[in-house]
Amino acid sequence: MHNVMVNWVKEDEELLEPYEWCHHDDLEIIPEIEVYRVTKKMLYDFIYGCIRMKEEQYYNTIFAVSDTKYCVVVEINSKGILTYRSLTSYCVRKKINNLCEKKQITSFMYTMYDEGMMKEYGLTRNERLKKQYVENTLDELYIDNYQKFLSVCEQLEIHDDKGITMYLNLKQKLEKGYTFLHELLYNELLKNK
């Protein structure tokens, strides 16, 4: 494939669909990339996994992997670690998937030393960022500033005898979607930072 536009995100960040791309993102046009067909399981690993390649021929390379339905472009550094990944535009994605229908499946040799969380669809980029901030800040409060965490729970009328139960109840309320509670907590936690 030639002249493929990508929007790089680091290995621990969520992939962004083309409609979420912004001018300040890490956009790049790759003049030429190799395309490989992989299994659905391997594609999942390339999308969500922190990967270390075992085969040195893939060190310092950028390539696309596809299961003929979905694809991702990855950058492997000089140590064989997947450092960046990106989705492509829909028309390029379709071309890559069509190209892979004619290819044999490639089996990459790698180890996966961590796995990211699956993306929650239906949220805007801004909502996902705010939700992530709320969840991370609450985790920090629970560990580093328990009294402040209890104050947040009190404001939300979450009462229980044990702190861990309050923590789990609050996490459960924040698990799905993006609600008024997320927005309220985001503004409150940002104000008290």
Secondary structure, DSSP 8 states (H G I E B T S, - for coil): -EEEEEEEEETTS----GGG--TTSEEEEEEE-EEEE--HHHHHHHHHEEEEES-GGGTTEEEEEE-SS-EEEEEE-TTSBEEEEE---HHHHHHHHHHHHTS-B----EEEEEE-----TTS-HHHHHHHHHHHHHHHHHHHH-HHHHHHHHHHTT---SSHHHHHHHHHHHHSSS--HHHHHHHHHHHHT-
